[in-house]
């Protein structure tokens, strides 16, 4: 069985369908997006969030930016949204053009070096109008989510033509960087793909230092999707920052 990059992103859509009516995570972003007349979604992936916004009547400018071409191919099924290939720092191409920038699905954690973080945050700040908002979430390092990423936790994906197994395995934890693999296989154990990723886990203090350096002010900070505070057991650090 061939398992192409296009299959991988289609599987992602199947596993993580965007649904603001059912999921508090998605609803958090949907409310912000629908209230903004212009939105830049950084790390837009397959474009699910912007697809739904347009489908629900958003009449303003919607732009998705992502470096992954298979994801963008799937996103471009909807042609009434702008889709741009590039990394987050490429947002420097826009100057004060957006009311809102978003990084959903923990995409912020893919910015792993100080230089990448600084360049990305500077580009986001420059792309936003004065008073514009930047909304994103990152996993709280205090919750140590990576400790559950092991081969004993296997996700079964069935339905709509899929019958696959997927699991994760951490290979390195060094300072605030966690490197792991995601393996996709058939039920008989045939490996279809193994993808490696490194994520950065910033605590509140270090996260806020980067934001402040880039010129952002924290408008809203939560530890879950229901408005609770960040605690030692919070899974997420949810942030809305303002220029």
N, C-alpha and C positions, 0 to 999 in steps of 0.2 A: 504494500500500500504506500503510494507516494503521499507525503505530507508537506505541502508547499508553504511558503510564507503567506500566501493568500488564504490557505486553509487555516493557518494559525490565527490570523486576525478575524476570520469568520467565526472560529471557535471562541475567541475572546468575546465577540458580540453575543454569542449564545450563552456564555457563562455569566456575563456581567451586563445584562440588558439594562439600559437606562430607563428608569421608571420613577419619576418624581412623585407620582401618586402613592406608590407603595413603599419607597425607600427614603428614609429621612436624609441620608447622604445626598441623594440626587435632588431632593426637594430643597435643600439648603442652597444649592447652586441655581436651581431653576428660579427661585424667588429673586435672587440677585440679577440673573440674566434677563428675566422678563421686565425688570424695573429699569434696565439700562438701555439707552438708545444705540449704543455701539459697544460691541464685546469682542475681545481678543482672547481666544482659548488657546493657551500654550500647552503643548503636548496633547493636542486634541485627539490623537489616536484615530479611531474610525469615525469620529465626528458625531457620536450618538447624542451628546448633550445639545449641540447646535442644531442637529436634525430635529430634535424634539421641540426646541424653542421655535424654530421656523414653522414647524407643523402646528404649534399652538398659537400662531398668530404674531410672532415677533416681526415687526415691520422694519426694524432698523438694520444697521450694518452688523454682520456676523462674519468673523474671520477666524479660521483655524490654522494653527501653525504646528508642524510636526516634522521630524527628520525621517520618519519611516515611510518609504514609498508604498509598500503593500497596504498600510493603514490608510494612507491618503487616497489610494485607488478606491478603497471601499467608501471612504468619506465622500468622494467626488460623485457618488451616485446621485447626490443632491447638488444641483448646479446653481441654486439661488443663494449659495454661501461661498465666500472666498476661501480657497484652500491654498496654503503656501508651504512649500517644502523648506525646512530650516530648523536650526536649534534655537533655544530660547533667546540667546544673545542676538540672534538675527532680528529680534523685535526692534532693534535700533533703526531699522529701515523706516519706522513710523515715528512721527513727532507730534505728540499731544493730540492723537486722533481718537482715543477711546475713553469711554466712561468707566469701563470695567475690564480687568484682565483676570483670567482664572487659570488655575492649575489644579485640576481635579485628580482623583484616583491616586493620590500620593506621588504624582509626577515630580513634585518639587524635590523628592529624595534622589532623583537621578542626577542632580547637580552635585557632584561629589568632591570637587576641589574648591578651595577658597577663590581661586581666580575665576573659575566657571560661575560660582555663585555671585561674585561681585559684578562680573560682566553681564550676567543675566538680569540681576536686579536693577542695574543701571539702565539696561535696555527697556525693561518693563516700566520703570519710572518715567523714562523719556517718552514712551508710547502713550502714556495716560495723560489726559487733560488735567489741569490743576483741580484738585479735589476728587480725582478719580480713585477708584478702589482696585485693590489687588486681593483676590480671595483664593486661598489655597489651604490644603491640610498636609500634615506630615505625621508619621507615626511617632508617638512619644517614646523615647528611648527607655524611660523608666519602666515601661510595660514589657520590654524585652520580647517583642513579638517574634523575633527570629528563632527563639527557642522552640517554637511550635512548627518550624519549617524543617521537617524531617521526613524520610521515606515511609515512616509508619503511618503518616496521615495522607491517605490517598483519596483524591477527589474523583468521583465517578461522573462522567458526562455522558448522558444518554438522551435520546429523543432528537427529532428533526434530522435524522440520518447519522447522528453521532453515537458512537459507542467506544469511548476512550477512557483512559486512566491518566491522572496527572498528579505529580508529587514534587516536593521541593527538598533540597538538601544544602545546608550551609557548609561552605568550604573554608571560610575565613571570617573571623571577627577581630578587627584591628582598630583600636581607638573608636571612632564613631562610624566606621565603614563596615558593612556586612556584605560579603560576597556569597552568592548561592547559585544553584542551578535549578531550572524547571524542566522536568522530564515529562514528555507525553508519550504514551504507549497504548498499544491495543490490549484487549483483555487477556490475550495469551502471553503478554509480556514483551512483544516485539516493540523495540524502541523506535519511535518515529522522529523525535527531535529532542535535543538537549540544548537549552539556551541559558547562557550565563548572564548574571546581572550583579552590579554593585550598587548599593543604596547607602545614603548617608543619613544617620540618625542624629539630628541636632536637638539639644535641649532648649528650653525657652530662652535662657540667657544668651546663648550663642546665636540662636535664630534672631532674636531681637537686636543683637549687636549688628548683624549683617543688614537687617532692614533699616535700622537707624542710620547706618553709614550710607545707605543708598538714598536717604531722604524721605523714608516712609515713617508714618506715625501709626501706632496700633489703634484701630478703632474698635475692634471686637476680638475677643480671644475666648475660646471655649474648649472644653476637653471631651465633648461628645456632640452628637448631632441634635440633641434636645436642649442645648443651652447651658449644660452643666459646666462647672469650673474645671480647669486642669488640675489634676491631683496625681499622686504617685502611681495610681492604678489606671489613670485615663489611657485609653488606647491611642488617642489622637491629640494633636495640637492643631486646632482649627483657627485660622487667622483671617481677619479682614483688615488690611492696612490701607491707609489713605495717603495720597501725595500731598 
